[in-house]
Amino acid sequence: MPEYAVALGTFDGLHLGHKAVLNSILKNGITPIALTFDLPPKFTSRHNLLMNPKDKINALLSLGITAEVMDFEKVKDTSPADFLSFIQKEFSPKIIATGYNFRFGKGASGTTEHIAEFCKLNGIEYISTKAVEVNGEAVSSTRIRNFISNGKIKSANQMLGEKFFFSGEIVHGDERGRTIGFPTLNITYPLELVTPKFGVYASLTQVDGKIYKSVTDIGIRPTFKTDYVISETNIIDFKGDIYGKTARIYLVDFIRGEVKFSDINELKSAISLDKKTAAEILKSI
């Protein structure tokens, strides 16, 4: 019969605070499990996530941790006592770990004090990790979302401990970029993820396992307007046909906001400058 260590949390984005909790259950001879939710408790729909659920599960697996995903709607009205009893019945854990501010149960009435008391009564080791700070601020998914929404991608990445990314199938656009000498790979921005501030970013693009330096424009393209959020990426010094493939775009730094240009020449000049700026930012990567 395996012995389990259970980490509790939504773990949206797997930021540095989350990793502190997850690393605490990586102990020899004990099977680590992340008991997580399909969406953060404060959310009413699958929007504004830092990471899509499939990527989160894969990221947990890369840490050596199996994800047990719960439907939040089915447990949101469970009392703290019943929720902890469920964990005890399902896993008979030797260890339970959470972040310092973890809340659970109906109306978020369950606290770390409830877990500590439950663990003491049942002979379970309880680990409550301290806040992880970056530049004097506690790391949190909410703070990271705000950074991303405001174009502060470097600050978001510092708290994530990784570069914020999104993935999607490369689709055919109107190929206007190709006609003006700046071909782009186009991806419809994922609806479930937090939307970055519209504008241009220095980025890294992963296709077929290879990573390329690139510049990415995210927005509704005001010069040639779309009615949905699109990501257009120009891979620096790349030639080839990658339509239909899946690309992962990592955002590195914000260059400028979205602009409506008066004509095609003004657009070309801006893109040329954006590429030079991105290349300079990415020089050390």
C-alpha positions as CSV (number, residue, x, y, z in Angstrom):
1,M,0.0,0.0,0.0
2,P,1.7,3.3,-1.1
3,E,2.0,6.2,1.3
4,Y,0.8,9.5,0.0
5,A,1.8,13.1,0.5
6,V,-1.0,15.4,-0.7
7,A,-0.6,19.0,-1.7
8,L,-3.8,21.1,-1.7
9,G,-4.3,24.0,-4.0
10,T,-5.5,25.3,-7.4
11,F,-1.9,25.7,-8.5
12,D,-2.9,28.0,-11.4
13,G,0.4,28.9,-13.1
14,L,2.6,26.8,-10.8
15,H,4.3,30.0,-9.6
16,L,7.1,30.1,-7.1
17,G,4.7,30.0,-4.1
18,H,3.1,26.9,-5.6
19,K,6.4,25.3,-6.2
20,A,7.3,25.8,-2.5
21,V,4.3,23.8,-1.5
22,L,4.9,21.1,-4.2
23,N,8.5,20.7,-3.4
24,S,7.7,20.1,0.3
25,I,5.9,16.8,-0.5
26,L,8.8,15.4,-2.6
27,K,10.1,12.9,0.0
28,N,11.7,9.6,-0.6
29,G,9.4,6.6,-0.4
30,I,6.2,8.7,-0.4
31,T,3.9,9.1,-3.5
32,P,3.3,12.9,-4.1
33,I,-0.2,13.9,-5.2
34,A,-1.5,17.4,-6.0
35,L,-5.2,17.5,-5.2
36,T,-6.3,20.4,-7.3
37,F,-9.3,22.1,-8.8
38,D,-10.4,22.5,-12.5
39,L,-10.6,26.3,-12.0
40,P,-9.8,28.7,-9.2
41,P,-12.5,29.0,-6.5
42,K,-13.1,32.7,-7.2
43,F,-13.8,32.1,-10.9
44,T,-17.2,31.6,-12.4
45,S,-15.9,30.4,-15.8
46,R,-12.7,29.2,-17.4
47,H,-11.3,32.5,-18.2
48,N,-8.4,34.5,-16.8
49,L,-6.3,31.4,-16.1
50,L,-2.5,31.6,-16.0
51,M,-2.2,28.1,-17.5
52,N,-4.6,25.8,-19.3
53,P,-5.6,22.6,-17.3
54,K,-3.7,20.3,-19.6
55,D,-0.5,22.3,-19.4
56,K,-0.9,22.4,-15.6
57,I,-1.2,18.6,-15.3
58,N,1.8,18.1,-17.6
59,A,3.8,20.7,-15.5
60,L,3.0,18.8,-12.3
61,L,4.0,15.5,-13.9
62,S,7.3,17.1,-14.9
63,L,7.9,17.7,-11.2
64,G,7.1,14.0,-10.5
65,I,3.7,14.8,-9.0
66,T,0.4,13.2,-10.1
67,A,-2.6,15.5,-10.4
68,E,-6.0,14.6,-9.0
69,V,-8.4,17.2,-10.5
70,M,-11.6,17.9,-8.7
71,D,-14.7,19.6,-10.1
72,F,-14.9,22.7,-7.9
73,E,-18.7,23.0,-8.4
74,K,-19.1,19.6,-6.8
75,V,-17.2,20.4,-3.6
76,K,-17.7,24.2,-3.2
77,D,-20.5,23.6,-0.6
78,T,-18.7,20.9,1.3
79,S,-17.9,21.8,4.9
80,P,-14.2,21.9,5.9
81,A,-14.6,18.9,8.2
82,D,-16.2,16.8,5.4
83,F,-13.6,17.9,2.9
84,L,-10.7,16.8,5.2
85,S,-12.5,13.6,6.0
86,F,-12.8,12.9,2.2
87,I,-9.0,13.4,1.8
88,Q,-8.4,11.0,4.7
89,K,-10.7,8.4,3.3
90,E,-9.4,8.6,-0.3
91,F,-5.7,8.8,0.4
92,S,-4.9,8.1,4.0
93,P,-2.1,10.7,3.7
94,K,1.1,10.7,5.7
95,I,1.6,14.3,4.8
96,I,-0.7,17.2,3.8
97,A,0.8,20.4,2.5
98,T,-0.7,23.8,1.7
99,G,0.3,27.4,1.2
100,Y,0.2,29.8,4.2
101,N,-3.1,31.4,3.1
102,F,-5.0,28.3,1.8
103,R,-8.8,28.4,2.3
104,F,-11.2,25.7,1.5
105,G,-14.8,24.4,2.1
106,K,-18.1,26.2,1.9
107,G,-17.7,30.0,1.8
108,A,-13.9,29.5,2.1
109,S,-14.5,28.9,5.8
110,G,-11.7,26.3,6.2
111,T,-8.3,27.6,7.2
112,T,-4.8,26.3,7.8
113,E,-5.7,26.1,11.5
114,H,-8.5,23.6,10.7
115,I,-6.0,21.5,8.7
116,A,-3.4,21.6,11.4
117,E,-5.9,20.5,14.1
118,F,-7.2,17.7,11.8
119,C,-3.7,16.5,11.1
120,K,-2.7,16.5,14.7
121,L,-5.8,14.4,15.7
122,N,-5.1,11.9,12.9
123,G,-1.3,11.5,13.1
124,I,-0.7,13.3,9.8
125,E,2.3,15.6,9.2
126,Y,1.1,19.0,8.2
127,I,3.3,21.4,6.2
128,S,2.2,25.0,5.7
129,T,4.7,26.9,3.6
130,K,5.5,30.6,4.2
131,A,4.9,33.3,1.7
132,V,7.4,33.5,-1.1
133,E,8.3,37.1,-1.9
134,V,9.7,38.7,-5.0
135,N,10.9,42.3,-4.9
136,G,9.2,42.7,-1.5
137,E,5.8,41.4,-2.7
138,A,4.2,38.1,-1.9
139,V,3.9,35.9,-4.9
140,S,0.2,35.2,-5.8
141,S,-1.7,34.2,-8.9
142,T,-3.9,37.4,-8.6
143,R,-0.8,39.6,-8.6
144,I,0.7,37.8,-11.6
145,R,-2.6,38.2,-13.5
146,N,-2.5,41.9,-12.8
147,F,1.0,42.2,-14.0
148,I,0.2,40.4,-17.3
149,S,-2.9,42.5,-17.9
150,N,-0.9,45.6,-17.5
151,G,2.0,44.6,-19.7
152,K,4.4,44.0,-16.8
153,I,5.5,40.6,-18.2
154,K,9.0,40.7,-16.7
155,S,7.5,41.1,-13.2
156,A,5.0,38.3,-13.9
157,N,7.7,36.0,-15.1
158,Q,9.8,36.7,-12.0
159,M,6.9,35.5,-9.8
160,L,6.1,32.6,-12.0
161,G,9.7,31.4,-12.0
162,E,9.1,30.7,-15.7
163,K,8.1,32.7,-18.7
164,F,4.3,33.1,-19.2
165,F,3.3,31.2,-22.3
166,F,0.3,30.2,-24.5
167,S,0.0,27.6,-27.2
168,G,-2.1,27.1,-30.3
169,E,-2.3,25.9,-33.8
170,I,-0.7,28.0,-36.4
171,V,-3.4,29.2,-38.8
172,H,-3.4,31.0,-42.1
173,G,-4.1,34.7,-41.8
174,D,-4.6,37.2,-44.5
175,E,-0.8,36.9,-45.3
176,R,-0.5,40.7,-45.3
177,G,2.7,40.4,-43.2
178,R,4.3,38.2,-45.9
179,T,3.5,40.8,-48.6
180,I,5.3,43.5,-46.6
181,G,8.3,41.4,-45.8
182,F,7.4,40.4,-42.2
183,P,5.7,36.9,-42.4
184,T,3.9,36.0,-39.2
185,L,2.6,32.8,-37.6
186,N,-0.9,33.5,-36.4
187,I,-2.6,31.9,-33.4
188,T,-6.0,32.7,-32.0
189,Y,-5.3,33.7,-28.4
190,P,-6.7,31.1,-26.0
191,L,-10.0,32.2,-24.4
192,E,-9.3,30.5,-21.1
193,L,-6.1,32.4,-20.4
194,V,-5.6,35.9,-18.9
195,T,-5.2,38.4,-21.7
196,P,-2.0,40.3,-21.8
197,K,-2.0,44.0,-22.4
198,F,-2.4,44.5,-26.1
199,G,0.8,45.3,-27.8
200,V,4.2,44.0,-29.0
201,Y,6.4,41.7,-27.0
202,A,9.9,40.2,-27.3
203,S,9.2,36.5,-27.3
204,L,10.5,33.0,-27.7
205,T,8.6,30.6,-30.0
206,Q,8.8,26.8,-29.7
207,V,7.9,24.7,-32.7
208,D,8.8,21.0,-33.1
209,G,10.9,21.1,-30.0
210,K,13.1,24.0,-31.2
211,I,13.0,27.5,-29.7
212,Y,13.4,30.6,-31.8
213,K,13.8,34.3,-31.0
214,S,10.8,36.2,-32.1
215,V,8.6,39.3,-31.7
216,T,4.8,38.9,-31.0
217,D,1.9,41.2,-31.4
218,I,-1.2,40.4,-29.3
219,G,-4.4,42.3,-29.7
220,I,-7.2,43.1,-32.2
221,R,-4.9,44.6,-34.8
222,P,-6.5,48.1,-35.0
223,T,-4.9,48.9,-38.4
224,F,-6.6,45.8,-39.9
225,K,-9.1,45.1,-37.2
226,T,-10.3,41.7,-36.0
227,D,-13.2,40.9,-33.8
228,Y,-11.2,38.5,-31.6
229,V,-7.8,38.5,-29.9
230,I,-5.0,37.3,-32.2
231,S,-1.4,36.6,-31.7
232,E,0.9,37.4,-34.6
233,T,4.5,36.3,-34.3
234,N,7.5,37.0,-36.5
235,I,10.3,34.6,-35.9
236,I,13.6,36.4,-36.3
237,D,15.7,35.1,-39.2
238,F,13.5,32.1,-39.9
239,K,12.2,30.7,-43.2
240,G,10.0,27.6,-43.5
241,D,6.4,26.4,-43.7
242,I,5.0,25.6,-40.2
243,Y,1.3,26.1,-40.9
244,G,-0.9,23.5,-39.1
245,K,1.7,22.9,-36.4
246,T,1.3,23.8,-32.8
247,A,3.5,26.6,-31.4
248,R,4.1,27.7,-27.9
249,I,4.8,31.4,-27.4
250,Y,6.8,32.6,-24.4
251,L,6.5,36.3,-23.6
252,V,9.8,37.8,-22.4
253,D,9.3,41.6,-22.3
254,F,6.8,44.3,-23.3
255,I,8.0,46.6,-26.1
256,R,5.1,48.9,-26.9
257,G,1.3,49.2,-26.8
258,E,-1.0,48.4,-29.7
259,V,-1.1,51.3,-32.3
260,K,-3.4,52.1,-35.3
261,F,-1.1,53.1,-38.1
262,S,-2.1,55.6,-40.8
263,D,-0.6,53.6,-43.7
264,I,1.3,50.5,-44.6
265,N,4.7,52.3,-44.7
266,E,4.3,53.5,-41.1
267,L,3.4,49.9,-40.1
268,K,6.5,48.5,-41.9
269,S,8.7,51.0,-40.1
270,A,7.2,50.1,-36.7
271,I,7.6,46.4,-37.3
272,S,11.2,46.8,-38.4
273,L,12.0,48.8,-35.2
274,D,10.1,46.2,-33.1
275,K,12.3,43.4,-34.5
276,K,15.4,45.3,-33.7
277,T,14.2,46.0,-30.2
278,A,13.3,42.4,-29.6
279,A,16.6,41.1,-30.9
280,E,18.4,43.4,-28.5
281,I,16.3,42.2,-25.6
282,L,16.8,38.6,-26.5
283,K,20.5,38.9,-27.1
284,S,21.4,37.5,-23.8
285,I,18.9,34.6,-24.0
